[in-house]
Amino acid sequence: MVMACSVEIRDARPAERSALSDLHRRSSYVWIEDRANLDAHPDALGVGREAIAEGRVRVAVDRGGKLVGFVVVANAGDACELEDLFVDPEVMRRGIGRALVQDAAARALLAGFDQISVVAHERTFGFYESVGFVRGEPVATRFGPATRLRRRGLAIGAR
């Protein structure tokens, strides 16, 4: 049985940039098949200073103050785009990703958006569908084919 993890979600702080980049790498390296591409393109990992300064990075922090996940969002026309969503491998499958998506949805709704989109690999469809996303069109990325998924119901608890 997987235990839920209690977290606080707040804006990232500039001093946390290095820790966020480390978390990004640990989380990304869960997928063995992606490691060669990530090693060849280290610029794909990390969180930009600008994104933090603009308030587009939200972090999940556990009771001990440890960063355990983050989401980066951007305005993409009529939708809020989830650019990155990563959870520390030590606490995956405990509701942290779900909490970060719910936070992003609530903030997008307050900003006037009626949907969130994300470009995702097929292996993550189960998670995104479980938090209300629906598969859309194929998208080419620098690391291969992916799919754009959309979530239109942004109210808390919407699916």
C-alpha positions in Angstrom: 0.0 0.0 0.0 1.4 3.4 -1.0 1.1 6.1 1.7 0.0 9.6 0.7 2.6 12.3 1.3 1.6 15.6 2.9 3.2 18.6 1.1 3.0 22.3 1.0 2.9 23.8 -2.5 4.4 27.3 -2.9 6.4 29.4 -5.4 10.0 28.3 -6.0 12.7 30.6 -4.6 15.8 31.6 -6.6 18.1 30.0 -4.0 16.4 26.6 -4.8 17.4 26.6 -8.5 20.3 24.1 -8.0 18.2 21.8 -5.8 15.4 21.9 -8.5 17.9 21.0 -11.2 19.1 18.1 -9.1 15.6 16.9 -8.6 14.9 17.2 -12.3 17.9 15.0 -13.1 17.0 12.3 -10.5 13.4 12.2 -11.7 14.3 12.1 -15.4 16.9 9.3 -14.9 14.1 7.0 -13.7 13.6 6.3 -17.4 16.7 4.3 -18.4 16.0 4.6 -22.1 16.2 8.4 -21.8 19.6 8.6 -20.1 21.7 8.7 -23.3 19.7 11.6 -24.7 19.8 13.5 -21.5 23.6 13.0 -21.2 23.9 14.3 -24.8 21.7 17.3 -24.1 22.3 18.5 -20.6 20.5 21.7 -21.4 17.2 19.7 -21.3 17.6 19.5 -17.5 17.2 22.2 -15.0 14.9 25.1 -14.1 15.4 28.5 -15.7 16.1 31.6 -13.5 13.5 33.5 -15.5 10.8 30.9 -14.9 11.4 31.2 -11.1 11.6 35.0 -11.2 8.3 35.1 -13.2 6.5 32.9 -10.6 6.0 30.1 -13.1 7.6 27.4 -10.9 5.7 25.9 -8.0 7.3 23.4 -5.7 6.1 20.7 -3.4 7.9 20.7 0.0 7.5 17.9 2.6 7.1 18.4 6.3 10.9 18.5 6.8 11.3 21.3 4.2 12.7 19.0 1.5 11.8 19.8 -2.1 10.0 16.7 -3.4 8.5 17.9 -6.7 7.9 20.9 -9.0 5.9 22.1 -11.9 6.7 24.8 -14.5 3.9 26.4 -16.3 3.7 28.9 -19.3 0.9 30.7 -21.1 0.4 28.9 -24.5 -2.3 30.9 -26.3 -5.7 29.9 -24.9 -4.2 27.3 -22.5 -1.8 27.1 -19.6 1.0 24.7 -20.6 2.6 22.4 -18.1 6.2 22.6 -19.4 7.7 20.4 -16.7 6.2 18.2 -13.9 8.7 16.2 -11.8 8.6 14.3 -8.5 11.5 13.0 -6.6 11.8 9.2 -7.3 11.9 8.5 -3.6 8.3 9.7 -3.1 6.7 9.0 -6.5 3.2 7.5 -6.5 2.2 9.3 -3.3 -0.1 12.1 -4.7 2.6 14.8 -5.1 2.2 15.0 -8.9 -1.5 15.1 -8.5 -1.3 17.9 -6.0 1.0 19.9 -8.3 -1.4 19.5 -11.2 -4.4 20.5 -9.0 -2.4 23.6 -7.9 -1.5 24.5 -11.5 -5.2 24.0 -12.5 -6.4 26.3 -9.7 -3.9 29.0 -10.6 -4.7 28.7 -14.3 -8.4 29.1 -13.6 -7.7 32.2 -11.5 -5.6 33.6 -14.4 -8.6 33.2 -16.8 -7.6 30.0 -18.6 -10.2 27.4 -19.3 -7.7 24.5 -20.0 -4.3 23.2 -19.3 -2.2 21.3 -21.9 0.9 19.1 -21.6 3.1 17.4 -24.2 3.8 13.9 -22.8 5.3 10.6 -23.7 3.0 7.6 -24.0 4.4 6.0 -20.8 2.9 8.9 -18.7 -0.6 8.9 -20.2 -2.0 6.8 -17.3 -1.0 9.5 -14.8 -2.2 12.4 -16.9 -5.5 10.7 -17.7 -6.0 10.0 -13.9 -5.8 13.7 -13.3 -8.3 14.7 -16.0 -6.3 15.1 -19.2 -7.5 13.7 -22.5 -5.3 12.7 -25.4 -5.0 15.0 -28.3 -2.8 15.4 -31.4 0.7 14.0 -32.0 3.6 16.4 -31.4 7.2 16.1 -32.5 9.8 16.9 -29.9 13.6 17.0 -30.1 13.6 13.6 -28.3 11.0 11.9 -30.5 7.2 11.6 -30.9 4.9 12.7 -28.1 1.2 13.7 -27.7 -0.5 16.8 -26.5 -3.0 16.1 -23.8 -5.6 18.7 -22.5 -7.6 19.1 -19.3 -10.5 21.4 -19.7 -12.1 21.1 -16.2 -9.9 23.3 -14.1 -12.0 23.5 -10.9 -10.5 21.8 -7.9 -11.4 18.1 -8.1 -12.5 18.3 -11.7 -11.6 15.3 -13.9 
